[in-house]
Amino acid sequence: KTQMSDQGLIKLSRSISQILSPLTHISLGFESTNISDEGVIPLLHSLTFHTSLSKIILRFSWCGEITDKSGEVLANLIATHKMLTDITISLGCTRMTQNGIKKIGEMKAPHHTNFTIYFWRRMTH
């Protein structure tokens, strides 16, 4: 496990919210951390201020406490950002279900030049 926590994500969210110049691209990846909806949702909300975003890459793997709540917020972000054309989401070994993924997938629109979702679960024996 790395040191990133929900508190760290909240601090990052504040920093993103305070960027005054228009953000057009953002790429964030977290692997094997203790983060949950408590940190991911504020992070996603911080991106709503940046209506100029055209490309977003989010990767969460082995972050077991991310659920469909984060999926709903992400779906809303995609739906409201009309400039967003290039979307790549990668979710592995989280608690998000196919319902959460479906909500995100339903936001695919004709103006999206790339809309890719990678989703996998840990195989249990």
N, C-alpha and C positions, 0 to 999 in steps of 0.2 A: 504494500500500500504506500502511496506517495503522501506527501504532506498536504496536498490540496484538500480543503474542507469547504463546507457550505459558507463559512465566514470568509474564506479566501475568495470564493465566487462572488459573494456580496460586495466585497471590496473591489473586485474586478468590474462588477456591474456599475458601481459608482464611477469608476474611472472612465468606462465606456460612455456613460451618460454625460460626462463632463467634456468629452471631445467635441469641440465646437465646429471644426471643419467637417464637411460632409463625408461620412464613411461610405465607400462604394463596395468594398470587399471585406469580408471577415472570415477567418478560418480559425476554429478553436477545436482542440482535441483533448480529451481527458481519458486516461486509462488507469484502471486499478486504483481508484480514489474512493474516499468516503463521502463523496457528494451525493445529494439527494434532490428531490423537488424543491426543498427549502433554499437551495442555492441556485439551481438551474432556472427556476421560474423568474427570480429577479434578474438573472443574466439575460434571459429572453426578453423580459420587459425593457431592459436597458437598450436593446436593439430597436425597439419600436420608435425611439426618438430619431433614429437614423433612416428617414424615409428614402434616402438616396441609395440605400443598399441595392446592389444589382447581383452580387454573388455572395452566397453564404455556404460555408462548409462546416458542419458540426459533427464531431465524432465522440461518442461516449461508449466506452467498452469496459466491462467489468466494473461498472458503477451501479451496484445492485439496488440502490434505493430510488432510482429514477422510475417514475410510474406514468400512467396515462394522463395524469394532471399536467405533466410537462408536455406531453404530446398535444394536449388541447391548446395550451398556450402557444406552442410552436405552430400549430395549424392556424391559429388566429393571426400570428405574425405573418405567415405566408399569404394568407387571404388579404391582409390589409396593405401589404407592401407591393404596390403596383409596379415599381421599378425593378423588383426582384425577378430576375429571369433565369438565374443559374443556381440551382439548389442541390446540394449533396448532403444527405443525412446518413450517418452510420450509427446504428445502435446494436450493441452486442452485450449479452449477459446483463441486461437491466431488468427491472420488473415491469417494464412496459409490455402491454399485451398486444395482440393483433388488432384489438379495437382502437388503441392509441395510434398504431401505425396506419390503420384505415382512415382515421380522422385526418392525419397528415396527408395521406395519399389523395383524399377527396378534394384537396385544395389545388391539385394540378390544374393549370389553366393554359389556354392556347398561347399566351405570351411567354411561357416558360420554355427556354431553349434547352435546358437540362433540368430534369427532375428525377433524381436518383435517390432511392432509399435502400440502404443495406440493413438487413435485420437478421440477426441470428441469436440462437439460444445455446446455452451449454447443454451438451448431451449428457443425460443422467442415465446411469445403468441400474 
